[in-house]
Amino acid sequence: MRTTARWATTVGLTATAVCGPLTGAALADPGQAPAALYAPSALVLTVGHGESAISATPERAVTLTCAPRPSGTHPAAAEACAELRGVSGDFDALTATEGVMCTKQYDPVVVTVDGVWQGQRVSYERTFSNDCMKNAYGTGVFSF
């Protein structure tokens, strides 16, 4: 009888521990749920030498988080986030800085970006003719 009582108590406490948290919030009206304060923006940027991401070995990777505040391993996180906000997260809209002079040497560099920008999935790849051209585009975003 003692074993049965101990077993029943254990089952009861386990059920309470597992199902207890589900009684309040989970049964509440979905319209009552608090709205998110901000949409997530977290990216992983990689760079490698080659003509495409498939053929290039990533040589460096950094993280960039822009919400709620700029952070990550990107060396210019605040500048990169400001640039991306300025173009609404459209990497193709980033332009080269005026007055930057680069050689015409062809040593392709590929940059990839994967993650989430303001709640939307992002997957981007761009090949630059050389490192100088990469650094001229999106002065804060691709300078890592």
Backbone hydrogen bonds, N-H to C=O, Kabsch-Sander energy under -0.5 kcal/mol:
donor,donor_aa,acceptor,acceptor_aa,energy
5,A,1,M,-2.3
6,R,2,R,-2.6
7,W,3,T,-2.5
8,A,4,T,-2.5
9,T,5,A,-2.4
10,T,6,R,-2.4
11,V,7,W,-2.5
12,G,8,A,-2.3
13,L,9,T,-2.7
14,T,10,T,-2.4
15,A,11,V,-2.5
16,T,12,G,-2.2
17,A,13,L,-2.4
18,V,14,T,-2.4
19,C,15,A,-2.9
20,G,16,T,-1.9
22,L,19,C,-1.0
23,T,19,C,-0.6
23,T,20,G,-1.5
25,A,21,P,-0.5
28,A,24,G,-0.6
28,A,25,A,-0.7
32,Q,29,D,-2.3
33,A,30,P,-1.2
42,A,116,V,-1.7
43,L,64,L,-3.1
44,V,114,D,-2.8
45,L,62,V,-2.7
46,T,112,T,-2.3
47,V,60,R,-2.1
48,G,110,V,-1.9
50,G,108,P,-1.7
56,A,52,S,-1.7
57,T,49,H,-0.6
59,E,47,V,-3.1
60,R,47,V,-1.5
62,V,45,L,-2.6
64,L,43,L,-2.6
65,T,71,S,-2.7
66,C,41,S,-2.5
67,A,41,S,-0.9
71,S,65,T,-2.4
74,H,63,T,-1.8
77,A,74,H,-0.9
80,A,76,A,-2.6
81,C,77,A,-2.6
82,A,78,A,-2.1
83,E,79,E,-2.4
84,L,80,A,-2.4
85,R,81,C,-2.5
86,G,82,A,-1.9
87,V,83,E,-1.1
88,S,85,R,-1.2
89,G,84,L,-3.2
90,D,87,V,-1.7
91,F,89,G,-1.0
93,A,90,D,-1.3
94,L,91,F,-1.1
97,T,136,A,-2.0
100,V,97,T,-1.3
102,C,100,V,-0.6
107,D,105,Q,-0.9
107,D,129,S,-2.9
109,V,128,F,-2.3
110,V,48,G,-3.2
111,V,126,R,-2.9
112,T,46,T,-2.1
113,V,124,Y,-2.6
114,D,44,V,-2.1
115,G,122,V,-1.9
116,V,42,A,-2.8
117,W,120,Q,-3.0
118,Q,116,V,-0.5
119,G,40,P,-2.7
120,Q,117,W,-1.9
122,V,115,G,-2.9
124,Y,113,V,-2.8
126,R,111,V,-2.4
128,F,109,V,-3.3
134,K,130,N,-1.8
135,N,131,D,-2.5
136,A,132,C,-1.3
137,Y,133,M,-1.2
138,G,95,T,-1.4
142,F,137,Y,-0.6
142,F,138,G,-1.9
144,F,142,F,-1.5
